[in-house]
Amino acid sequence: FLSRNCTRRSWKNAFTKSTPTQNPYGQNPNARTRDLIDMHELDNVIWRALTTYQARFAQGNKLARRFPAEVTMLGAFVEPTKEAYDSLAGLVGAESRTGLFLDEPPQLPDGWKLVATVPVLQMVYESTRPPSGTSSSEAGLIELSEADVPEMMALAALTKPGPFGRRTRELGTYRGIRVAGKLVAMAGERLKLPGYTEVSAVCTHPDHLGKGYAAALIRSVVEQIRSLDEVAFLHVRHDNARAIGLYEHLGFNTRVQLHFAVVQKIA
C-alpha cells in the first residue's frame, strides 16, 4: 500500500523529527495522555486524526473511534484491546466493516471476523524540495467537486486504491484529470493531523496508464500540503511495486510497515 523485509521500528527511534501536536479544534476530553507520549506523530495515525483535526467526523469514545461509513470505513483504537473491540462493536452493525491500521497481524477477540488483511507501507515525503517533474500547474488538473462524486466512486471501484466512500471527498482536496470529458485519474487528501496530511486515492483508469497522470496528481497534492508547512505521507500495499517505485522516485521514503485489516462484527 520499503522493502518486503522491512519491520516495525520502535516508536521512539522510528523518526528523528518530533514536533508538539496542537489541536485547533480544542482539547479532546476523550484523548488519553499515553497516546501522546513516546510516539511519533504518525503512529496510530487514524486515531490521531480522529482525535485532532478530523475529530468533527469521529463517532465513538475514549477507546474506539471511526469515521461515518459514508465518509470512509476507517476506524481506530487507542489500543487494540478486547475492551476497545467491545466499544467498536457498539458503533457498528453486524454487516458493517471497519478498516484498521495495526502494528501487528490482527488477533481478533471472539465475536469478530477478519474479512481481509494485507501488509502496507507507510511512506513519508521527507525532502525539503518539491517533487521532481513538471509543475502541476502545467498538467491540466482540475479540482473535483460534489458533482464529480459518482465518477470518483466509479473510478475507485474499478482501480481499488483503498477505501473510498460517497463522502470521502469531504476529507480534503481532490484533483483529477479528464480525457474526452471522462475522469481517468485522481488523487487527494484523506487523513489529517497536526503537521501531516495523507495523500490518498491515487488511481488511474487502466486504459490511461503510463501517461504520467498519477505523478502529476501526486506532485500537485504534495505541493499543496507543503505550502501549509505540513508533511505529506501515504499508505501503499507492500506488494504494489509499480506504485512504490513511483512514490520513491517522487521523494517518498518508507517509514514503517503496518497491517491493514478489515474486520466485521459477527451477529
SEFIRO-111176 format. One record per atom (N, C-alpha, C): residue in one letter; x, y, z. Coordinates in steps of 0.001 Angstrom, whole numbers, plus 500000, padded with zeros to 6 digits. Each point is the difference from the previous one (the first is absolute). Layout:
aXYZ ...
END
This chain:
f500884498857500000 f499116501143500000 f500841501087500000 l508663499139500871 l500772499322500800 l500266498688499370 s500419499643500519 s500348498677499554 s499117499000500698 r499886498823499469 r499110499025500606 r500553499499501318 n501273500271500264 n500600499558501250 n499940501055501085 c499358501133499700 c499922501071500986 c499144499566501180 t500435500316501207 t499236499669501200 t499667501272500747 r499065499887500916 r499545501137500793 r501125500479500894 r500367501260499910 r501035500546500855 r499396500515501290 s500856500202500980 s499489500465501297 s499412501379499866 w498992500307500835 w499349501302499967 w500987501123500264 k500924499790500927 k500900501080500380 k501020500309498916 n500392498947499218 n501097500182499065 n499572499974498546 a498697499873499732 a499544499827498628 a500222501228499147 f500084501161500601 f500103501233499220 f500798500990500821 t500808500793499380 t500833500924500753 t499266501271500354 k499000500377499192 k499288501249500251 k498814499755500908 s499821500846500997 s498838499899500874 s499573501398500378 t498778500348499656 t499491501328500289 t498768499891500857 p499758500994500869 p498821499944500860 p498733500000499178 t499009499242500441 t498716499995499320 t499077501006500658 q499324500774499166 q499044500972500499 q498699499821499246 n498906500048500688 n498687499766499409 n499263501327499862 p499818500500498784 p499329501283499818 p498527499944500319 y499452498787500168 y498590499867500312 y499756499914501500 g501053500206500788 g499835499975501454 g500446498689500594 q500081499949501326 q500429498800500681 q498959498902499870 n500465498795499787 n499104498855499882 n499904499299501347 p498854500010500670 p499889499427501327 p500157498494500014 n499893499350498828 n500096498550499968 n501402499487499693 a500906500890499589 a501345499570499652 a500761499582501248 r500746498905499885 r500802499533501125 r501410500533499873 t500567500471501128 t501332500586499986 t501031499018499476 r499827498727500300 r500974499004499584 r500180499978498487 d498961500325499268 d500064499978498549 d500972501028499444 l500331501010500770 l500856501084499529 l501407499923500559 i500308498943500749 i501300499866500629 i500817498939499279 d501262500311499718 d500923499043499408 d499487499422498682 m499275500784499237 m499505499539498712 m500318501034498929 h500215499520498801 h500100500918498879 h498589500421499603 e499889501162499381 e498683500525499649 e499230499083499049 l500700499186499230 l499323499128499049 l499742498600500538 d500341499737501261 d499581498758500635 d498516500101500319 n499277498890499816 n498556499974500254 n499323501184499304 v500291500122498716 v499701501227499270 v498502500259499856 i499187498957499852 i498556500227499874 i499442500541501307 w500460499445501115 w499555500498501309 w500391501457500184 r501211500337499615 r500455501388500153 r499167500952499142 a499678499576498791 a499165500845499150 a498627500204500636 l499424498923500515 l498648500062500566 l499940500686501356 t501131500274500596 t500012500714501278 t500640501383499876 t500319500417498750 t500555501347499798 t499249500678498854 y500630500145498863 y499421500792498919 y498684499452499455 q499804498704500083 q498779499412499445 q499065499472501083 a500136500571501190 a499117499594501099 a498543500289499688 r499734500969499121 r498615500335499672 r499298498867499262 f500788499082499415 f499416498852499319 f499809498798500937 a500627500055501160 a500142498791500807 a498697499521500620 q499817498698499936 q498963499317500750 q500714499091500998 g499621500050501279 g500644499115500948 g500276500634501341 n501010499467500680 n500288500390501372 n501496499936500259 k500390499876501254 k501415500054500360 k500766498729499650 l499317498932499605 l500674498752499655 l499994499698498507 a498932500357499317 a499869499688498573 a499285501132499286 r500472500291498805 r499364501020499171 r500013499543498547 r499083500557499219 r499985499720498576 r499369501164499259 f500284500055498704 f499330500965499149 f498606499475499669 p499062500879499680 p498719499531499467 p500246499136498772 a499222498950499840 a500245499038498930 a499988500644498619 e499156501021499799 e499932500623498676 e501213500889499719 v500757500354501053 v501238500768499809 v501136499048499653 t500234499041500861 t500972498937499760 t499795498929501051 m500414498793499711 m499826498897500932 m501069499979501094 l500933500947500011 l501116499962500933 l499565500260501440 g500644499290500914 g499793500191501431 g501295499710500735 a499980500177501322 a501230499811500776 a499685499813501472 f500984499460500709 f499951499850501449 f501116500814500626 v499796500422501238 v501142500543500715 v501006498877500231 e499500498779500230 e500777498764500020 e499066498873499568 p500494498996499271 p499114498935499492 p499689498929501050 t499336500388501071 t499647499079501073 t498588499448499786 k499639498974500772 k498651499461499926 k498976501071500338 e500320500828500991 e499083501071500389 e499809500989498858 a501066500260499251 a499884500911498867 a499143499394498888 y500176498713499737 y499146499334499019 y498538500015500448 d499780499821501300 d498632500079500522 d499414501386499756 s500821501035500189 s499536501363499744 s499693500205498525 l500858499464499136 l499758500119498565 l498721499274499610 a499738498874500645 a498785499236499687 a498752500836500224 g500059500917500975 g498855500854500261 g499794501068498943 l500982500170499104 l499916501033498966 l499576499445498651 v500101498681499833 v499768499415498684 v498912498941500071 g499351499791498877 g499037498911499896 g500699498711499596 a499242498921500007 a500575498698499709 a500552499920498577 e499466500783499084 e500450499940498607 e501053501059499678 s500246500908500922 s500925501098499740 s501441499542500161 r500848500439499097 r501419499653500043 r500830501224500366 t501063499775500755 t500885501079500427 t501419499680499585 g500697500987499438 g501395499833499611 g500915500571501060 l500981499213500436 l500912500378501072 l501446499964499505 f500834500916500479 f501448499904499834 f500561499462501313 l500625498832499960 l500511499356501197 l501512499811499890 d500677500031501153 d501448499798500005 d500373498553499734 e499149499082500398 e500259498568499872 e498847499338499261 p500211498779499480 p498880499277499380 p498829499914500963 p498769500156499510 p498841500090500898 p499744498720500774 q499678500183501281 q499554498916500866 q498666500440500589 l498928499460499457 l498671500487500339 l499415499246501184 p499275500690500857 p499276499313501073 p498788499262499446 d499405499180500819 d498792499286499582 d498922500995499576 g499233499621499006 g498918500863499531 g500377500870498828 w501244499840499493 w500457500797498859 w500516499090498897 k499832500430498764 k500483499270498835 k501000500859499244 l501096499373499582 l500983500687499172 l499593499838498538 v499610501100499378 v499555499970498606 v501192499961499053 a501006500810500291 a501197500063499157 a501118500660500781 t501220499669499653 t501146500676500607 t501158500004499016 v500795501054500010 v501140500113499097 v501040500922500638 p501283499671499896 p501036500929500465 p500012501258499129 v500175501137500628 v500103501265499281 v501218500760500488 l500546500796499130 l501125500847500353 l499506501419500239 q500485500619501055 q499741501416500242 q501223500752499496 m499799500847498989 m501093500733499373 m499828501495500254 v501128500679500215 v499987501413500375 v500845500797499020 y499494501166499606 y500754500901499131 y500888500865500884 e501305499668500039 e500921500669500915 e500870501056499331 s499910500122498693 s500844500945499287 s499612501438500328 t500970500885499955 t499729501430500190 t499697500677498667 r500016499227498910 r499742500549498673 r498681499455499457 p499389500726499061 p498786499483499362 p500301498717499247 p499006499137499798 p500220498781499215 p500516500325498615 s500901499175499502 s500590500246498693 s498971499807498899 g500227500691498882 g499119499829498848 g499322501286499605 t499104499892499051 t499268501158499491 t499132500617501080 s499935501317500032 s499138500689500959 s498563499564499817 s499316499801501117 s498611499557499931 s499111501015499284 s500404501255499982 s499192501025499341 s499970499803498489 e500922499178499461 e500062499772498562 e499356498677499602 a499423499300500964 a499546498643499724 a498517499904499664 g499282501113499957 g498590499961499668 g499139499355501057 l500365500196501258 l499239499405501088 l498770500848500314 i498971499339500514 i498800500704500436 i499696499612501437 e499398500919500746 e499576499679501355 e498621499359499925 l499852498872500661 l498758499232499937 l499006500492501045 s498721500006499631 s498953500535500855 s498962498922500288 e498961500380500710 e498920499079500322 e499387499412498734 a499936500784498962 a499422499511498745 a500809498868499383 d501278499891500378 d500871498970499434 d499969498691500783 v499301499978501133 v500038498833500889 v499616498693499302 p498934499946499198 p499683498724499337 p501156499458499162 e500667500875499248 e501137499551499198 e501181499623500870 m500206500730501108 m501089499672500918 m499791498610500591 m498779499713500406 m499704498698500580 m500141498888498968 a499593500268498779 a500125498993498945 a501470499703499704 l500829501049499956 l501423499807499743 l500654499238501145 a499625500333501241 a500545499295501159 a499556498541500014 a498755499744499637 a499505498620499958 a500747499178498951 l500381500630498901 l500708499301498926 l501451499724500365 t500666500998500617 t501450499900500220 t500372499562501412 k499069500119500950 k500194499543501379 k501252500595500669 p500064501330500129 p501149500619500676 p499931499899501519 g498879499514500533 g499775499953501444 g498584500436500295 p499611499996501272 p498618500373500350 p499633501377499461 f498869500085499315 f499540501276499450 f498484500002500035 g499441500994500679 g498560500070500169 g499393501230499345 r498691500093500105 r499278501098499364 r500429501356500544 r500421500062501274 r500396501275500605 r501506500113500251 t500800499101499456 t501447500071500213 t500565501338499545 r499427500545498948 r500499501275499470 r499976501104501042 e499146499895501029 e499906501026501035 e501244500068500884 l500856498988499948 l501168499960500874 l501116500932499541 g499983500425498754 g501062500876499505 g499778500340498541 t501002500602499389 t499928500380498596 t500298498794499115 y499174499798498993 y500237498940499017 y500128500633498620 r500970499522499251 r500227500501498647 r499952498845499021 g499666500318498762 g499885498958498998 g500452500458498634 i500020499050499074 i500330500265498602 i498894499395499148 r499479500761499075 r498976499532499078 r500581499874498591 v499576498985499318 v500351499807498594 v498697499778499243 a499765500840499010 a498748499950499237 a498798500062500932 g500134500807501046 g498901500209500933 g499855498949501072 k500783498943499953 k499879498902500954 k501098500077501057 l499631499817501264 l500987499990501079 l500840498729499893 v501314500161499793 v500862498838499792 v501069499853501079 a500174501013500857 a500993499901501066 a499641500990501100 m500378499660501235 m499744500911501117 m500928499681501154 a500089500952500921 a500726499838501260 a499539501113500916 g500143499800501305 g499559501035500932 g500544499795501388 e499344500611500963 e500426499987501396 e498978499232500840 r500493499201500941 r499082499247500857 r500273500329501469 l500884499285500659 l500246500239501420 l500759501304500202 k499559500773501011 k500665501249500349 k500203500040501509 l501211500365500405 l500340500146501407 l501070501074500095 p500286500501501192 p500930501121500098 p501329499741499299 g500297500831499008 g501264499929499291 g500048499035498832 y498946499225499779 y500039498945498992 y498665499891499263 t500077499697498711 t498817499705499197 t500307498821499094 e499038499077499903 e500189498789499213 e499575500203498549 v500840499552499081 v499649499910498585 v499283498672499797 s498845500037499363 s499193498784499927 s499233499925498683 a499401498819499765 a499167499749498816 a500726500336498705 v501282499646499938 v500764500199498771 v499621498885499037 c499358500344498906 c499563498953499078 c499872500529498578 t500221499104499054 t499924500324498572 t499240498882499294 h499112500364499113 h499260499015499214 h500994499122499227 p499771498690499952 p500942499099499317 p500304500381498555 d499071500646499330 d500225500394498607 d500911501212499866 h500371500605501123 h500789501239499938 h501262499930500856 l500468498794500271 l501237499839500752 l501203500403499162 g501083500373500683 g501245500315499306 g500081501374499391 k499060500859500330 k499998501348499432 k500426501075500993 g500398499596501187 g500487500952500991 g498907500679500803 y498772499522499877 y498898500655500703 y500138499885501520 a500318498814500489 a500128499808501447 a501107500884500562 a501129500062499320 a501109500830500476 a499598501470500069 a499314500480498963 a499573501397499993 a499042500292501145 l499077499087500256 l499038500199501075 l500671499966501362 i500912499067500203 i500707499921501284 i500813501264500228 r500699500456498966 r500771501239500156 r499091501153500407 s498839500082499393 s499064501076500307 s499553499948501455 v499638498803500460 v499530499866501381 v501133500280500974 v501197499486499716 v501144500233500893 v500341501481500057 e499959500671498857 e500300501434499984 e499020500767500877 q498736499627499953 q499010500679500835 q500268499748501480 i500321498765500354 i500284499667501395 i501227500764500488 r501050500051499181 r501216500710500390 r499760501503500133 s499072500539499216 s499715501432500084 s499418500390501353 l499469499019500720 l499453500224501341 l500999499612501079 d501271499795499594 d501064499577500924 d499654498684500689 e499362499119499262 e499691498670500502 e500783498954499210 v500046498793500528 v500732498896499382 v499002499033499369 a500265499595498767 a499141499044499309 a500425498577500342 f499018499131500123 f500281498582500193 f498927499207499265 l500209498703499880 l499020499157499318 l500160498563500457 h499046499165499590 h500050498571500279 h499836499245498686 v500743498905499864 v499967499230498762 v500198498523500332 r499335499135499243 r500199498564500183 r501472499650499843 h500485499095500847 h501418499648499987 h500428499346498694 d499050499414499245 d500345499301498772 d499692500802498738 n499644501271500160 n499698500840498841 n501292500672499533 a500836499215499322 a501335500481499629 a499938501215499083 r499031500025499090 r499895501137499071 r499761501304500757 a499040499977500941 a499687501210500753 a501156500391500919 i500604499016500660 i501111500295500911 i501141500653499245 g500296499487498815 g501063500584499196 g499707501443499626 l498735500291499661 l499622501366499672 l500145500902501212 y499511499547501159 y500071500826501208 y501447500280500390 e500851498992499889 e501413500213500320 e500636500979499019 h499645499883498733 h500537500922498988 h499593501440500309 l498803500197500507 l499506501341500295 l500547500555501308 g500618499155500836 g500611500497501237 g499461499429501288 f499132498986499925 f499485499366501211 f500955498901500467 n500137499877501314 n500798498940500599 n499136499180500949 t500281498709500062 t499238499133500890 t500372500266501445 r498981500130500822 r500201500198501432 r499806498699500772 v498842499367499840 v499701498754500703 v499098499126499142 q499926498733500371 q499008499107499415 q498897499775501013 l498758500107499540 l498829499791500836 l499180498846499424 h498905499697500665 h499067498998499501 h498630500656499882 f499481500034498764 f498646500498499802 f499048498815500134 a499077500094500946 a499063498908500262 a498577500514499867 v499182499269499267 v498576500283499901 v499286498995500895 v499295500511501011 v499361499128500982 v498496500222499982 q499281498991500430 q498532500066500022 q499488499333501260 k499037500669500656 k499361499408501189 k499060498881499558 i500108498878500685 i499131498867499708 i498695500178500751 a498889499793499317 a498689500190500613 a499785499006501126 
END
